Each structure stands twice: as C-alpha cells, then as structure tokens.
C-alpha cells in the first residue's frame, strides 16, 4: 500500500485492505471501539467506513488523539476536562459536519460532542474545526447508546441534537429508528434541567412518530403546540436543501427537559 501525499506535503493514511483496521497504530478512530464489551441488540445505524480522502485521513491522524473519542463503554467521560468547563450539547449523527461546524462557530461558549460512525465525516469535521479555529468541538466514534448509558454522567448534558436520522422507511425496519420511548428514557436521565432536545427530519411518518414519542415523555415539555419553526441556530444543510428542492417538508421539534 502506498501513502498518498496531501496538498501541504504530509502523507495521508493509505487505504486499508479488506479486513485491515484503517488506523492500526491507534492514531484514528477504531473500527469497533466497544468490541464485545456490550450486548448485541438491534441498532439504529450501520457502521460506514467508506473511502476516506487524503485530507480527511490526515486530519484524523493528527487531530484524533486530542479531539477524538472512541466509545468503548469502559470508563466515565469527564466532560468538564474534555471541554474546559463549557456546557455540552450531544449531537448524534452529523454527516460531513458542515452544520456542526457552523453551529460551533456561532456559539463558541457551548461545547459540541458530535457522535457518528461515518469515518469520512469524522475526518471532515475535524478538518473544519482546525481550519476555522473551533476549539469547542469533540468527535465521538461509535454507538451513541453506549456513550449515553456507560460514559456520560446523569444530568451532564445541556442539550441533545438529532438532525435527519435514518428514517428506516420500511415498516419491518421501524424498530431500528433511534427515537423510541426506551431511548428517551435513557436520554432524559443524562440531560440537565432546562436542556433542549432538538430533532429534525424530512420524513413525514417519522416526524409524526417523533412528535408522539417526545410528547409522551413526562420529563419533557414541548416548546410549541406541535412542530416548531426551524430555529435560526440550525443551519440549512446541503442535504436539507436538496430535499426542499424535491418538495420535502422539514419538521423541527423543540422540547425542554423539565426541572428536577
């Protein structure tokens, strides 16, 4: 395997052969950070270790040891130390990270713990953070359920963002959708009083399910009679713009964690 040179002369990670770890020296995200430590269950995601560009691989190698986190479920995460005392919002599923970077730039007083399993997106977000001087972003690799259950303390989060999760449109796959009652039962224990839960989707049936499930959670209150208008702090992404061009309707939901 031959390494590829990036624009500034550094050598990016070579593409791994089938079955090989992408970052065998531990300088980047692990292929399966939780391994066999936790139970097998139906998951709402599928790991996607697709082709990583030279610039993304370079960002992962250089920045992952400082700004990255593998979700292994083995120890409690000290958010104060990780973010220098900033209040922290968890974002589950950030795609290529453009919207995450925009929100981090607009609100430097809030830390964003961005969780995903898409390796190119992880590298892209780290690169965006470095280029734009965004010190309030950290990238978590792996299963958000394990992160919430095993690695985050009760009441430690100032908010939760879930934008355009996989809608799993086929009826037999609805059980894989992330927004389920048992998920919210876990999430709300990790939210501080007053924490904001913000979801968005362009899949109408999933939007209705989200509204029903969130409304049924007694520790949450809806800030609007039903769906919310898109708040200014959520950027319009390329993905969302493409959906709007096709006539899709985007639904936002804004709920707040009730006081203790």
N, C-alpha and C positions, 0 to 999 in steps of 0.2 A: 504494500500500500504506500502510495506516495502522498505526502502532505501537500496542501495547496497554499500558495502564497496569497495573502490578502493585500489590500491596497497599500498599507504602510510598511510592507516588507515582512511582517510577522508571519509565522507559519501556522495555519489553522489545522485542526484535528483532521486526520484522514477519515474517510468514510469507513465504518467498520464492516467486516464480512458478516454474513449471516450467522447469528448466534454469538457474536462478539459484543462485549459492552462497548458503548460509544466512548466512555471516558474511563478506561481501566485503571488509571492512576489516581482516581478519586478527585480529580480537579473539576468535575462537572456532575450533573445530576445522575443519580443511579437509575438503572433500568427498572428495578423493583425494590424500592427502598424499604418497604415493610416486610418483604420476603414472606416467610412462613410464620411470622410472629402473631398474626391475627387471622381471624376466622375467614373462611371462604363465604361469600354472600353475593347476591345479585348487586351489581354495581351500576351506577348511572353514567359511567364513562367507559371508554375503551382507550387504553394507552396508545399514543400515536408518536412513535419515534421515527418520523419520516425524515426525508433528506434535509440535512442542516447545511445552510450556506457557509462558506468560509468565514464571513464576518460574524455570523451567529455562533459558530463553533469557537472562534477566537474570544468573543465576549464571554461565553460560558467558561472557557478555561481560565481566563484572567479574573473574572468577577464572581464566579460561583463560590469560591472559598470564603468570600466576605459577605456577599449579598444573597447567597442561595441557601436553601434548607431542604434536605431530604426528609420526607415524612416517614420516619421509621417507627414511630409509636413507642419508642423506648424511654423517652425522658420528657419532662415538662419543659416547655419553652418559656424562657424569661423574656416576655415582650418588652419590658422596660429596658433591659440591656440591649435587646436586638434593635430597638428603635430609639434609643436615647431618651426614653420617657415620654414620647409622643403618644397620644391616644391612637388606637389602631383599629382600622377597618379591614375586615377579611373580604377579599374578592375571590369568588370561586368561578373559574373559567374566564380567562382574559384573552383568548385568541392570540393575536400577534402583539397585543399590548399597547396599541396606539391610544385607545381611550383611557387605559390605566395611566399611561404617562401624562396625558393631558390633565387628568384629574389630580394627579400628584403635583404637577406644576402649578395648578390653580389653587391648591390648598397645601402648602408646604408644612403647615402645623399639624397635619394628620398623617400618620403612617399608614401605608397600604401593604398588607400581607397578601400578595397575589398568588393564588394557588391554581395550578394547571398540570396537565400531564403531556402537553404538546411541546416537545423539545425545541423545534424551531421558534415557537412563540416565546419560550423561556429565554432563548438567546437574543431574540429581537428586543424583548422588553429590557433586558439588562443593557443592551447596547443603547437603547433610547434613554435609559436612566443615566448612563455615563455621559452621553453626548449633551444632555440637557441639564446636567448637574443636579439630578434628582436624588437626594440622599434619603428620601422618605419612602423608598420602595424596597421591599424584600420579596424574593420569589421562592415559593414553596413547591416542591415536586412530589406528587403522589396523591393519595386518597384523602379528600377533604374530611371524610367521616372520621378517619383515624386521627387526623390533625385535631379536629374538634373534640373528640372523645378522650384521646390519650395525651395530647400535648398542650392543650390550652386550659388555663385555669377558669373556674366559674367566674362569671362577671368581668372577664378580662377584655372583651371587645366593645368598641364604641360603635360598631355598625357591621352590617353584612350586605354585600352587593352580589347579585347573581343576574347577569345580563345575558339573555339569549342562550339559556341552557339547551342542550339537546332535547327536542320535544318528544322523541321516540313516538312518532305518529301512529304506528300500527297498534291496534288495541292490545295485542298479546304482549307488547313491549311497554305498556303504560306503567307496569311495576318498576321499570328502570328509571322513571322520571325522578329527578332529585327532590322536587318539592312534594313531600309526603308528610303526613302527620308525625311519624316517628322521627323524621329528620328535624322538624321544627321543635319537637320536644327536646332534642339534644341541643339544637342551636340556641334556644332561648335561655338555657342554663349558662351559656357562655357569654351572653350579652349583658352589659351593664344596664341599669335602669336608664331609660331615655335613649338607648341605642336605636338607630334607624335601620330597618330592614327594607332594602330596595331591590325589587325584581323587575325585569322587563323581558317581554317575549313578543314575537310577531306571529306566533301560532295560536289562533283564536281558542281552540279547545283547551290548550294548556293554560292559557291566560285565565279561562274560567275556572279550571281546577286550582290554579294558584290562588285565585281570589277566595274560593271556597275553603281551601286548607288554611290559608293565613287568617281568614276571618274566624275560623273555628278554634284557633289557638287562644286560650283565655289570657295569656300573658302579653298579647299583642293588641294594639288598637290601630284601626285604620285611620289615616290622616284625612281621608276623603270618603265620600259616600260609597264609592265603588272604586273604579280605576282612577289613577292620578294623571294629571297632565305631565308631560315629560319635563322634569326639572332641568333648570339651566346647567346644573353641575354635571349632568350626564351628557357627554359629547355625542354628537351624531356620527356614528362609525360608517365606514365604507360598506360593511355588511348590511347595516340598517338602511343606508341609502339605496342599496340595490333592491332590498325588499320593498321599500316605499315606491320605487320606480315600477315595481311589478304589481302595485296595488295592495300590498300587505298593510294591515293596520297594526301598529306597535302599541302595546299596552304596558304602562308602568304601574307598579303597585308600591305604595309607601306606607309602611307600618312602623309603629314605635313600640319599643319594649316598655311595658308599664313599670311603675315604680315598685320597689321591694315591699 
